[in-house]
Amino acid sequence: MGGGGRRIYLGVSVAGAGWAALALLGEPVLGWGVPLLFATGVLTMMRLPVLGALMVIGTQGWGMAAGIPHENPSGLVAGLGAMALLGLRGVGPVRALAPLTASAAVIIATDLSAAQESLGVPLFAGAYVFGAAALRRHRRLQEARARVARLEAEEVTSRAERIVMRERHRLAVSSAALVRAATVEMQQLARTAQQRLDLATIDLIRTRGTEAVEELRALLQMLRRPGPVRTRETPSPAARAPRPVWLTDLAIAGSLALAVLIEWVTSSSAEPAWPMFVVCAAAALRRRPVVACLVAASGFLALAAVGYSHTVNVPLAAATALLTSTVLVRPSPARLLALAGMVAGALAVATSWPGGSAPILANVLALTAVGTVTWHVLEHRCAAASERAEDYADHLAALVATAVTEERAAVARDLHDVTSRALGVMVLHASSAALAQDEATARHALDVVVRAGDEALAELSRLQTALGSDLPAQDLATRLDELVSAMRGAGLEIELEGAAMPLTATTADVAYRVVSEALTNVVRHAPGARVRVALTRDAAGVRVHVRNEGVERSHDVPGTGHGLLGLREQVTRCAGRLSHRALPDGGFEVDARLAESPVTERTPS
């Protein structure tokens, strides 16, 4: 048991024993042992809750047998505290039945009035129910705090990175599978067409290539959508319309008034008790606590005026306790002042009633106040812990959503770079094969289709591997040489300058992407053109310049529409800028300026 639990038991034992000692002043000599036994019983509950509760209840019976007057309220605090502790310890209703039955037997064995007995039995049962409810609330608080601790124990960034890694693998596998299927199908058609030079089969290659480009465009659009955003769960609306609050308050007041009426009718005394209905009616006004407290106080004063001289009963105690709880849930200076006036008036009037009515009412109100404040504190802490956990989860979700969106865009760029060039080359040479004037030219074009497919499949495998691990990248010169060689095979005349320039890994990667996208667009829109690629450095950073001459177009190859968009994103990451324009001679120019900071790590030259 933690320190907090021990403090609760110690507090209940001290309060129960202290209250009993005050209530037993002037009683028989044996009464001095009752407070000590109360404290012992409560402390025994720390280890043996049911036995300790039975000791407290048994002490009440022993005190009455020793001569303590039955109406003496010495055992109220200890008894009610013991029943509440049973609920707090998680003692089930079956095991709690023995102390509850014992308390009922002690109450019924007294010579108290029926009204007091009817108040005592549900009061002890209510204390147990309150303890059980407070335990459930405390467990919810512990769960909320444990959730916060679990979230805070793990670095948010590392957790987000793991989620992004899973998203990366999933996207790489699904997107690569789509492009791979189209590439393999086009290769098979090209091999079949090489044997028979069938125009219908060659047209199928072009058709399938165009479809693949459209599929790739749709896939890239999907990848560029924002990542999933977490939304907090909101409780579903109730199937029925909520009951008006005034109807609930009216039902409470009506039930209390009915109890007053039944007691009045069945009582042997014909004494008028109409002011009791005023106190019960105050419960219907509890949404206006100041007015309700004033109405209840006037009802108690009216009881004194009409000479009411019976013991405090359930309706009076319940109405007063309800208003006390209502004020303490949402206190304000005016409400607390009105409550103090009502309580003072009620206790002053109850001092003239028989059977220890004033101490009983004071105990009921004190326990109501303690229970309300305890419940409110638990509720506030539970809500604060839950809100903190939700805020932390929202923070994590925002990081993950941002990272996933960026990762999707990165996968889209990689996928576009890998596949767009190869698909463009395949469609372009399939068109060349269809327009070829002799069989040798047609077979050569189809052979390029097959080799471009092999290159695309190899690039896809390399992409999946790169997305799944941190492999060392090739140096820029090697990558550009391989790219230029492939593009020359597609019919371009390329002049390359400055490829051996030492650059940081990030700048080298962006520079490669600029050249790759520019050459892919030349293959697609100006096949066979002469191209000049130049990488230079100046005080502002690195310049990547790609320019091609204009050619007469015999046909166009469809594109995805995402190349320059992804390229601009990449250049922006390097604090650079990208420009492109059509030239007067029909050519095209792409110019990228990349901010290159001096760093120690360079790609090998």
Secondary structure, DSSP 4 states (H G I P E B T S, - for coil): --HHHHHHHHHHHHHHHHHHHHHTTTS-GGGGHHHHHHHHHHHHTTT-HHHHHHHHHHHHHHHHHTT--TT--TTHHHHHHHHHHHHHTT--HHHHHHHHHHHHHHHHHS---HHHHHHHHHHHHHHHHHHHHHHHHHHHHHHHHHHHHHHHHS-HHHHHHHHHHHHHHHHHHHHHHHHHHHHHHHHHHHHHHHHH--HHHHHHHHHHHHHHHHHHHHHHHHHTSPPP------PPPPSSPPPPHHHHHHHHHHHHHHHHHHHHHHSS-----HHHHHHHHHGGGTTSHHHHHHHHHHHHHHHHHTT--SPP-HHHHHHHHHHHHHHHHS--HHHHHHHHHHHHHHHHHHTTSSSSHHHHHHHHHHHHHHHHHHHHHHHHHHHHHHHHHHHHHHHHHHHHHHHHHHHHHHHHHHHHHHHHHHHHHHHHHHHHHHH-SSHHHHHHHHHHHHHHHHHHHHHHHHHHHHHHS-PPPPPHHHHHHHHHHHHHHTT-EEEEE-TT----HHHHHHHHHHHHHHHHHHHHHSTT-EEEEEEEEETTEEEEEEEE-----S------S-HHHHHHHHHHHTT-EEEEEE-TTS-EEEEEEE-----S-----
